[in-house]
Each structure stands twice: as structure tokens, then as C-alpha cells.
Amino acid sequence: MGALTNSWLLSAALIAAALTYTALLYATKRQSAGLKWGARLLPLVLLLAVMTLVPTTMRRAPLEPLASSGPGSAIVESQRRALEIEAHRRLIERETIAGDRATERPESRRLEEIAEAARRISEGGRSEGGRPAERRAPSTIAALKPPESPSDGWSIVPVFYGTDRTRVDQPKRIDYGISRAHRLELGRALVTVPKAHDQPSTIERPWLIRIPYLDLTLYEQGEDPKRHFSIKEIKALTRDELLALVRERLETSEIYKDHAFVFIHGYYNAFDHALYRTAQIAYDLKFDGAAFLYSWPSGATFTSYTYDRDSAQQAERYLRDFIDLVVEESGAKNVSLIAHSMGSQPLLQVLRDLKWQSPDGPRINQIILAAPDIDRDTFAYLAREIKDVSRGTTLYASSNDFALGVSRRFAGGIPRAGDVPAGGPAIVAGVDTIDISALSTAYLALNHSTYVERTALLQDIELLLRTGERPPEQRFPILKRITAPAGDFWRYP
């Protein structure tokens, strides 16, 4: 089972459920009504159990090149990889000029390393032994690697959090549930990331098989920090305690000097999952600044959409206080905001309010809206309202986002800002819209967290946070500029 991807597992489950249902339909044709219904519900129970397994594991399949056919496919893939290396080369040159001067490192040596990486890519991305070569920028990976913990099996990523969830005290640790606490609580979690985490975007967690609605666990794998993301420590903190720890973290930052980012999760997220996702983003971006999470009270189930939408809206006042704390009091000189899905709704409202309260600020570094689950017309209005709040706003949208499709049906068919319908994505002056549909190709997957599940996209976010270079094709040449009647947007090929 561990070798199967979530997409194939779900596909197999759907096919098996359909076949089982058909067989039982004929087998119980002449039986009593009770037996008929019981037999026909069995495939549904099995299917729901598998659907529960898929999100609980929070695993993703290893990334593969996008499917292509024809004699020129290898050339196209080689060109694409060469463009990715070129983007990294440009960043590396800017970052290492000062270091090269200090160490008198010859320019020719650095160019030789870049040429060597390009040669390996042109040969099909293979290293010795026929194994796929890692797409890493030459000569800087050691410097970008996050600081290691004393343990030989994992690294530790500190996540500073704010939440208006109800606190739940457990014997070994504090936790936060799905209810609304109507107050803001601050804290810090130390999240372990296994050194075996060599596949960006993956959150390795123990396997868990549970029958939904019955709260019956059939199998649960033991948690091992050498193999899984886990929470080593979590503490609620006062405002002063949190700020002291944040400033200590910022003082030691080097790669992202005096940088901080705030992640606001979306629909269908438990508190621990949001912590793991924040740590994963920080680790994969080699982010050594201060990573913040705001976790609003999501119901953390597929059927809690309406509850989640209302919970996100009522959390605006607490999110406002949290962002104000990070921007005004943390000591960070560059603060970026990353909102996913339904988390975009309260964030945009908060930024509009902050703009009204302080016309000259706050000055945010970057605003990144990933698959925003917000009405398209409302988004256009709010985006124009906050256009001067940050140095730039980026919208990642997709035409095959299943979760946004469900949201659109809830909204009476009105497209969401994260959609890419037949008429094209949302285009608003001052917002860089990037169509990532080509990266959302997993069959039968929800395709709702692509922004952290594709290496190329993580590379673009890394460049965006560190350089802020615009337009997008200048920082990441693989992006294609598309001219539409409403304006320009960019697309992954």
C-alpha cells in the first residue's frame, strides 16, 4: 500500500466500490429490503474509509515530469529544465557576488559549476547509476540548508502561531480543536522534519486507517520523528514571550535576513496539519527567518464547508491583531503573507481595514494568494483596495481545482478567484495572475495545494520572497506571458 500514490489508491477504491455495488445489487435482488440496503451501503463505507486514509497520511507521490508525447518531448523537457536552472543562476549570481569578493573565489569556478549542472540536465537529468539527479542550484545548497538540530535523524523548524480555536489540554501537550474560542492565543511549536524528507512538498505522517463517522481506527502506525513530521514541543506564550523568541530567531537569520512570513490555511485543516504545512513550507524554502501561522477554527472535515466559511469570517478581528503584531512589533523588516483557499477571505478584509486605518502602511513585502476561495467580483474589488499595501500581490489559479469547483457550486456557479474558467483567470491591475493548471495534473486528486506540491512552483515562491522581481517571467523565465482582453497573465507551460 505504501508504494501506491494517493491518486491511484482513490481511483482503485472508486472502481472497486462500483464493481462491488453492482455485484451486491444483483446478489441481493430477491432478499429483504433491510439486507439489500445493508449490502449496498458496504461499498460506501469502504470507500469513505479509503477517502479518510488519503488526507490523513498527508503524503504525496514523487514528482514526475509532465506527460508529453512525440519525438520532441525530450527536447521540450530539457529546455524547460534549462530555463529553471537559468532562473536559479540569476539568483545565485546576485546572492554570491559579495561572498565571492570576500573569499576571492574565482568567477570562472562558479561558471564551471553552473555549466556542469546544465550538462547533467541536458543529458536527461540523470546522475551516475541512472538515478534521477536532484535539481539543485550548484554551490549554494549547503548554504541554503536549514540549521540542523542536535539529533541525527531530524531537523527542527520553529513555528510561531496565533489562533482563535478552543484550547484543549491533553496529558502530554496542549492542542486546539474546531470550536471558536472568541479570543486570540499565541504560542510556539517546534516541528520536527525528518532528514529523510528529501522530496519537497511532502508531509510525511504515519499511516492511519479510520472509518469515518464511527470514530473507529482500524490501523495506526507509530510516530517516528526520523520518518515523520511531528511536534516536539508546543507552548502557549504571552505576547512578550513570543516577541522575545521571534527577535532571537531573526537575529540569527542569514539567508532571509530579518524576514518573516505568515501562513493562513484554508478549508478542511486541523491545527496540527496547519503546523506541519507551515513547517514544510519554511523547510522547503530554506527559510531561516521567522515562520508564523494563523489558524482559524476549521471543522477539518470534507463536509464542514459552510462552518469553515463562517469561521474564517468571524476570525477577521483576531487575524487583524496577529498581523499587526507581526508587522509592527516583531522586528521583522520584510513580512510576507501567504493565504491558501478560504484563508484568503479574512486576509483580504483585514488588509483593507489596515489600509483605511493607516493610508501610508503597513508595508507588506509580498502577498501570495494560492487558490483563493473567494467570489471573483469581490476579489477584484478588494484587490484594488489593497494595491498599495504591499510591494506586490501574486495570485496562483488553476482550471482543475476540485475543491474550488465544489465551492463554485455552493456559490451558484459564480467562478472563484482561484478558478481558471473558459474565459480565463481573474485579472486585476496590480496583481500578477499565474495559471498553474499545467502543474495540477494528478488524476482524481483534489489539486488544492499545488502551490506547495510542485518543485517548480516552490522555486518561484522562493524567488518571489527573496527578490520580489517582476514581471514574473524575469525572475522565472519558464513562465509564459499571455495577453487577454482584460490584461496580461502568466502561465506554466
C-alpha positions in Angstrom: 0.0 0.0 0.0 2.9 2.4 0.8 4.0 2.2 -2.8 0.7 3.4 -4.2 0.1 7.1 -4.7 -3.0 8.7 -3.2 -4.4 9.3 -6.6 -4.2 5.7 -7.7 -5.4 4.5 -4.3 -8.5 6.6 -4.6 -9.0 5.6 -8.3 -8.8 1.9 -7.4 -11.2 2.4 -4.5 -13.7 4.1 -6.7 -13.6 1.3 -9.3 -13.7 -1.5 -6.6 -16.7 0.2 -4.9 -18.6 0.5 -8.2 -17.9 -3.2 -9.0 -18.8 -4.3 -5.5 -22.0 -2.3 -5.6 -23.1 -3.7 -8.9 -22.4 -7.3 -7.7 -24.3 -6.8 -4.5 -27.1 -5.2 -6.3 -27.8 -8.4 -8.3 -26.8 -10.8 -5.5 -29.4 -9.3 -3.1 -32.1 -8.7 -5.7 -34.6 -11.1 -4.1 -33.6 -10.5 -0.5 -35.3 -8.5 2.2 -35.2 -4.7 2.0 -33.0 -4.4 5.1 -30.4 -6.8 3.7 -30.5 -5.0 0.4 -29.7 -1.7 2.0 -27.1 -3.1 4.3 -25.3 -4.8 1.5 -25.4 -1.8 -0.8 -24.0 0.5 1.9 -21.0 -1.7 2.5 -19.1 -0.3 -0.6 -19.8 3.2 0.5 -18.3 2.5 4.0 -15.2 1.0 2.4 -14.9 4.0 0.0 -15.2 6.5 2.8 -12.6 4.7 4.8 -10.1 5.0 1.9 -11.0 8.6 1.4 -10.3 9.2 5.1 -6.9 7.5 4.7 -5.8 9.7 1.8 -5.9 13.1 3.6 -4.8 11.7 6.9 -1.5 10.4 5.6 -0.8 13.8 4.0 1.6 12.1 1.6 2.2 12.9 -2.0 3.6 10.9 -4.8 7.2 11.6 -6.0 7.1 14.3 -8.6 7.4 13.3 -12.2 7.9 15.3 -15.4 4.7 16.4 -17.0 3.5 13.9 -19.5 4.3 14.6 -23.1 4.4 12.6 -26.4 6.1 12.9 -29.7 9.7 12.9 -30.9 10.3 16.4 -29.5 9.2 15.7 -25.9 12.7 15.1 -24.6 13.9 18.4 -26.1 11.0 20.3 -24.6 11.6 18.8 -21.2 15.4 19.6 -21.5 14.6 23.2 -22.5 12.2 23.6 -19.5 14.8 22.3 -17.1 17.4 24.6 -18.6 15.1 27.6 -18.0 14.7 26.6 -14.4 18.5 26.4 -14.0 18.8 29.9 -15.6 16.4 31.3 -13.1 18.4 29.9 -10.2 21.7 31.1 -11.9 20.4 34.6 -11.9 19.5 34.5 -8.2 22.8 32.8 -7.3 24.8 35.5 -9.1 23.1 38.2 -7.1 23.5 36.4 -3.8 27.1 35.3 -4.1 28.7 38.5 -5.5 29.5 39.8 -2.0 30.6 36.4 -0.8 32.8 35.8 -3.8 34.5 39.1 -3.3 35.2 38.4 0.3 36.7 34.9 -0.3 38.3 35.8 -3.7 36.5 32.9 -5.2 37.3 32.9 -9.0 34.3 33.7 -11.2 35.4 31.0 -13.6 34.9 28.4 -10.9 31.3 29.4 -10.3 30.6 29.4 -14.1 32.1 25.9 -14.4 29.7 24.7 -11.7 26.7 26.1 -13.5 27.9 24.6 -16.8 28.2 21.2 -15.1 24.6 21.4 -13.8 23.4 22.4 -17.2 25.3 19.5 -18.8 23.6 17.0 -16.4 20.2 18.4 -17.2 20.8 18.3 -20.9 21.6 14.6 -20.5 18.1 13.9 -19.2 18.5 14.8 -15.5 20.4 11.5 -14.8 23.3 11.1 -12.4 25.6 8.2 -12.1 23.8 4.9 -11.7 20.8 6.0 -13.8 19.0 7.6 -10.9 17.3 11.0 -11.3 19.6 13.8 -10.5 18.3 16.4 -8.0 17.5 19.8 -9.5 19.6 21.9 -7.1 21.4 25.1 -7.7 25.2 24.5 -7.7 27.4 25.7 -5.0 24.7 27.2 -2.8 22.7 24.2 -1.5 25.0 23.7 1.5 24.5 27.4 2.5 20.7 27.2 2.0 20.2 24.1 4.0 18.3 24.8 7.2 20.2 24.6 10.5 20.2 21.1 11.8 19.0 20.0 15.2 21.4 18.1 17.5 19.6 14.9 16.5 21.0 12.8 13.7 17.5 11.9 12.5 15.6 15.2 12.1 15.7 19.0 12.0 13.6 21.3 14.0 11.5 24.2 12.5 10.1 26.7 15.0 6.6 27.9 14.1 5.1 30.9 15.9 1.3 30.7 15.9 -1.8 32.6 16.7 -5.2 31.0 16.8 -8.8 31.6 17.9 -9.5 27.9 18.2 -10.6 26.5 21.6 -7.6 25.2 23.5 -7.7 21.5 24.5 -5.3 20.4 27.2 -4.1 16.9 26.8 -1.9 14.8 29.2 1.3 15.3 27.1 0.7 18.5 25.3 -1.8 21.3 24.5 -3.9 21.1 21.4 -6.5 23.2 19.7 -9.9 21.9 18.4 -12.5 23.0 15.9 -14.6 25.3 18.2 -14.3 29.0 18.3 -12.6 30.5 21.4 -13.5 34.1 20.7 -10.1 35.2 21.7 -6.5 35.2 20.3 -4.0 32.8 21.8 -0.3 32.9 20.9 2.4 30.2 21.1 5.3 28.4 19.5 5.6 24.9 18.2 8.8 23.1 17.5 8.1 20.9 14.5 10.5 18.1 13.6 11.2 17.4 9.9 12.8 14.1 9.2 16.1 14.2 7.3 14.6 11.6 5.1 12.4 14.4 3.8 14.2 14.6 0.5 11.1 15.2 -1.6 9.9 18.9 -1.4 6.2 19.5 -0.7 5.7 16.2 1.1 4.4 16.0 4.7 5.4 12.5 5.9 3.0 11.3 8.6 2.1 7.9 10.0 -0.4 5.8 8.1 -3.9 5.9 9.7 -6.9 3.9 8.6 -10.2 5.1 10.2 -13.8 4.5 9.4 -15.4 8.0 9.2 -18.4 9.0 11.3 -17.9 5.9 13.5 -14.6 7.2 15.1 -13.2 3.7 14.7 -9.5 3.3 14.0 -8.6 0.1 12.1 -4.8 0.7 12.0 -2.4 3.4 13.2 1.3 3.4 12.5 3.6 4.6 15.3 5.0 8.1 15.0 8.8 8.3 14.5 10.4 11.7 14.1 13.1 10.1 11.9 10.4 9.3 9.4 7.6 11.7 10.1 6.8 15.3 10.8 6.0 15.6 14.5 5.5 18.1 17.2 8.4 18.0 19.6 7.2 20.8 21.8 4.2 23.2 21.9 3.7 26.1 24.4 1.2 28.9 24.7 3.0 32.2 25.2 2.3 35.7 26.4 2.8 38.5 23.9 6.1 39.5 25.4 7.4 35.9 25.5 6.5 35.3 21.8 8.1 38.6 20.7 11.3 37.8 22.6 11.7 34.4 20.9 10.8 35.9 17.5 13.5 38.6 17.8 16.0 35.9 18.8 15.2 33.9 15.7 15.5 37.0 13.5 18.9 37.9 14.9 20.3 34.5 13.7 18.7 34.7 10.3 21.2 34.9 7.3 19.6 33.7 4.1 16.3 35.5 4.7 17.8 38.3 6.9 15.0 39.9 9.1 12.3 38.2 7.0 9.1 36.7 8.3 6.1 35.1 6.6 2.6 34.5 7.9 0.7 31.5 6.6 -3.1 31.4 6.8 -4.5 28.0 6.0 -7.7 27.2 4.1 -10.7 24.9 4.3 -10.5 21.4 5.8 -7.5 21.9 8.1 -6.8 20.6 11.6 -4.5 22.6 13.8 -1.6 20.1 13.7 -1.9 19.8 9.9 -1.6 23.6 9.6 1.5 23.5 11.8 3.1 20.8 9.6 2.2 22.7 6.4 3.8 25.9 7.7 7.0 24.0 8.8 7.1 22.2 5.4 6.9 25.5 3.5 9.7 27.0 5.7 11.9 23.9 5.4 11.5 23.5 1.6 12.1 27.3 1.1 15.2 27.0 3.3 13.6 29.8 5.3 15.7 30.8 8.3 13.6 33.8 9.2 10.5 33.7 11.5 7.7 31.5 10.2 4.2 32.4 11.5 0.9 30.5 11.3 -2.6 31.9 11.9 -5.0 29.0 12.4 -8.7 29.8 12.4 -11.3 27.2 13.7 -11.7 24.9 10.6 -14.0 22.0 11.1 -11.3 19.8 9.5 -13.8 17.6 7.6 -14.8 17.4 4.0 -18.4 18.2 5.0 -17.7 21.3 7.1 -17.5 23.8 4.2 -20.3 26.1 5.5 -18.9 26.0 9.0 -15.5 26.8 7.8 -16.6 29.7 5.7 -18.4 31.3 8.7 -15.4 30.5 11.0 -13.0 32.2 8.6 -15.1 35.3 8.5 -15.5 35.6 12.3 -11.8 35.2 12.7 -11.0 38.5 11.0 -10.7 40.6 14.2 -8.2 38.1 15.7 -6.2 37.8 12.4 -6.0 41.6 12.3 -4.4 41.7 15.7 -2.0 38.9 14.8 -0.8 40.5 11.6 -0.5 43.9 13.3 1.7 42.2 16.0 4.0 40.6 13.3 4.3 43.7 11.2 4.6 46.4 13.9 6.2 44.6 16.8 8.2 41.5 15.8 11.2 43.4 14.4 10.9 41.8 11.0 11.8 44.3 8.2 10.2 42.2 5.5 6.9 40.5 6.2 5.1 38.4 3.5 1.6 36.9 3.7 0.7 33.5 2.2 -3.0 32.6 2.2 -4.4 29.4 0.9 -8.0 28.7 -0.2 -10.6 30.0 2.3 -7.8 31.8 4.3 -7.8 34.5 1.6 -11.2 35.7 2.6 -10.3 37.1 6.1 -6.9 38.2 5.0 -8.2 40.5 2.2 -10.7 42.0 4.5 -8.1 42.6 7.2 -5.7 44.2 4.7 -8.4 46.6 3.5 -9.2 47.6 7.1 -5.5 48.2 7.8 -5.2 50.3 4.7 -8.0 52.5 5.9 -6.6 52.8 9.3 -3.1 53.7 8.1 -3.1 55.0 4.5 0.8 55.0 4.4 1.1 51.4 5.7 1.6 48.7 6.7 4.1 48.0 4.1 4.0 44.3 3.4 6.7 42.6 1.3 4.7 40.1 -0.7 1.1 38.9 -0.7 0.7 35.4 -2.2 -2.9 34.1 -2.7 -2.9 30.4 -3.5 -6.2 29.0 -5.0 -8.2 31.8 -3.2 -11.7 30.6 -2.4 -13.4 34.0 -2.7 -16.0 35.4 -5.1 -14.2 36.7 -8.2 -16.0 40.1 -8.2 -15.4 40.5 -4.5 -11.7 39.7 -5.1 -11.4 42.3 -7.9 -12.9 45.0 -5.6 -10.7 44.1 -2.6 -7.5 43.7 -4.7 -7.9 47.2 -6.0 -8.5 48.5 -2.4 -5.2 47.0 -1.1 -3.0 47.6 -4.2 -0.6 49.9 -2.2 -0.4 47.8 0.9 2.4 45.5 -0.4 5.3 45.5 -2.8 3.4 43.0 -4.9 0.5 40.6 -5.0 0.6 37.2 -6.7 -2.4 35.0 -7.5 -1.9 31.3 -8.3 -5.0 29.9 -10.0 -5.9 26.6 -11.7 -8.6 25.3 -14.1 -8.7 21.8 -12.5 -9.0 22.6 -8.8 -11.6 20.2 -7.5 -12.2 21.9 -4.2 -12.8 25.3 -5.9 -15.3 23.5 -8.2 -17.3 22.4 -5.2 -17.1 25.9 -3.8 -18.3 27.3 -7.1 -21.4 25.1 -7.0 -22.1 26.3 -3.4 -21.9 29.9 -4.8 -24.5 29.3 -7.5 -22.0 28.8 -10.3 -20.1 32.0 -9.8 -16.4 31.5 -10.5 -14.0 31.8 -7.6 -10.9 34.0 -7.8 -8.7 30.8 -7.8 -10.5 29.3 -10.8 -9.5 29.4 -14.4 -12.8 29.1 -16.4 -13.1 29.0 -20.1 -12.9 32.8 -20.2 -9.6 32.9 -18.4 -8.3 33.6 -14.9 -9.1 36.7 -12.8 -7.1 39.7 -14.0 -6.8 42.7 -11.8 -4.5 45.7 -12.2 -1.6 45.4 -9.7 -2.0 41.6 -9.3 0.3 39.1 -11.1 -2.1 36.2 -12.0 -0.3 32.9 -12.7 -2.2 30.0 -14.2 -0.7 26.8 -12.7 -3.2 24.4 -14.4 -0.3 22.6 -16.1 1.1 21.6 -12.7 -2.2 20.3 -11.3 -2.3 17.1 -13.3 -2.7 14.4 -10.7 -5.6 12.2 -11.7 -8.6 12.3 -9.3 -6.6 14.3 -6.8 -8.1 17.4 -5.1 -5.5 19.6 -6.7 -6.0 22.1 -4.0 -2.5 22.5 -2.5 -0.5 22.7 -5.7 1.3 25.8 -4.6 3.3 23.6 -2.2 3.3 20.4 -4.1 5.3 21.1 -7.2 9.0 21.8 -7.0 8.9 24.4 -9.8 6.2 26.4 -8.0 8.2 26.3 -4.8 11.2 27.7 -6.7 9.1 30.6 -8.0 7.8 31.4 -4.5 11.3 31.3 -3.2 12.5 33.8 -5.8 9.5 35.9 -5.2 10.0 36.2 -1.4 13.8 36.8 -1.8 13.9 39.2 -4.8 10.4 40.4 -5.5 11.4 40.6 -9.1 8.6 41.5 -11.6 7.2 40.8 -14.1 7.1 37.1 -13.3 9.0 35.9 -16.5 12.0 37.9 -15.4 12.5 36.0 -12.2 11.4 32.7 -13.7 11.8 32.5 -17.5 9.8 29.3 -17.8 6.6 31.3 -17.3 4.8 32.5 -20.5 3.1 35.9 -20.7 -0.5 35.6 -22.1 -2.3 38.7 -23.4 -6.0 38.6 -22.9 -8.7 41.2 -23.4 -8.7 42.1 -19.7 -5.0 42.3 -19.5 -1.9 40.1 -19.2 -1.4 37.0 -17.1 1.2 34.3 -16.9 1.0 30.5 -17.4 3.2 27.5 -16.7 3.7 25.6 -20.0 
